[in-house]
Amino acid sequence: MTDQSQSPATKKDVKLLMEQMGKFYERTHREMLDVKEGLVTEMDRKISASEDRIKHYFDVVAENIKHDFLHGALPDKIEQHEDRIIRLEQHAGFAA
């Protein structure tokens, strides 16, 4: 005895199946592109935020170095060096 509830697929059935698969593929492809675009946008945002933090840190470090040169030990040494040059010039008779 054979079960007659299953009949062979016709060309119309195959064509319908292929159309549905094509629509599914297109929809899935669009969704994947949307996800990819979202990920790229999120990565751009994170990279931009990271750049801002790095720039801020660099600015702080540069300001500290500038402060150290202008107000730290270096100006004292420069002042001492200039005083020594003036004393030597006065001793040698070059400066008034």
C-alpha positions as CSV (number, residue, x, y, z in Angstrom):
1,M,0.0,0.0,0.0
2,T,1.3,3.4,-0.9
3,D,0.5,6.6,0.9
4,Q,-1.2,9.0,-1.6
5,S,-0.9,12.1,0.7
6,Q,2.5,12.9,-0.8
7,S,2.6,13.9,-4.5
8,P,5.7,14.7,-6.5
9,A,6.7,18.4,-6.8
10,T,5.6,20.1,-9.9
11,K,7.6,22.8,-11.8
12,K,5.2,25.4,-10.2
13,D,6.1,24.0,-6.7
14,V,9.8,24.3,-7.4
15,K,9.5,27.8,-8.9
16,L,7.5,28.9,-5.8
17,L,10.1,27.4,-3.5
18,M,13.0,29.1,-5.4
19,E,11.2,32.5,-5.2
20,Q,10.7,32.1,-1.4
21,M,14.3,31.1,-1.0
22,G,15.4,34.1,-3.0
23,K,13.3,36.5,-0.9
24,F,14.7,34.9,2.3
25,Y,18.2,35.3,1.0
26,E,17.6,39.0,0.1
27,R,16.0,39.8,3.5
28,T,18.8,38.0,5.3
29,H,21.5,39.8,3.2
30,R,19.9,43.2,4.0
31,E,19.8,42.3,7.7
32,M,23.4,41.3,7.7
33,L,24.4,44.5,6.0
34,D,22.4,46.5,8.7
35,V,24.2,44.6,11.5
36,K,27.5,45.2,9.8
37,E,26.8,48.9,9.4
38,G,25.7,49.1,13.1
39,L,29.0,47.4,14.2
40,V,31.1,49.7,12.1
41,T,29.3,52.7,13.5
42,E,29.8,51.5,17.1
43,M,33.4,50.8,16.4
44,D,33.9,54.3,15.0
45,R,32.3,55.8,18.1
46,K,34.5,53.8,20.4
47,I,37.6,54.6,18.5
48,S,36.7,58.3,18.5
49,A,36.1,58.2,22.3
50,S,39.5,56.4,22.7
51,E,41.2,59.1,20.6
52,D,39.7,61.8,22.8
53,R,40.9,60.1,26.0
54,I,44.4,59.6,24.5
55,K,44.6,63.3,23.4
56,H,43.5,64.5,26.8
57,Y,46.1,62.3,28.5
58,F,48.8,63.6,26.1
59,D,47.7,67.2,26.8
60,V,48.0,66.6,30.5
61,V,51.5,65.0,30.2
62,A,52.6,67.8,27.9
63,E,51.4,70.4,30.4
64,N,53.2,68.7,33.2
65,I,56.4,68.7,31.2
66,K,56.0,72.3,30.3
67,H,55.3,73.2,34.0
68,D,58.4,71.2,35.0
69,F,60.6,73.1,32.5
70,L,59.2,76.6,33.4
71,H,58.7,76.3,37.1
72,G,60.6,73.2,38.2
73,A,64.3,72.5,38.7
74,L,65.4,73.6,35.2
75,P,64.8,77.4,35.6
76,D,66.8,77.3,38.8
77,K,69.7,75.7,37.0
78,I,69.5,78.1,34.1
79,E,69.4,81.0,36.6
80,Q,72.4,79.7,38.4
81,H,74.2,79.2,35.1
82,E,73.4,82.8,34.0
83,D,74.6,84.1,37.3
84,R,77.8,82.2,36.9
85,I,78.3,83.6,33.4
86,I,77.8,87.1,34.6
87,R,80.3,86.6,37.5
88,L,82.8,85.2,35.1
89,E,82.3,88.0,32.6
90,Q,82.6,90.6,35.4
91,H,85.7,88.9,36.7
92,A,87.2,88.8,33.1
93,G,86.2,92.4,32.5
94,F,83.9,91.7,29.7
95,A,80.6,92.9,31.3
96,A,79.9,96.2,33.0
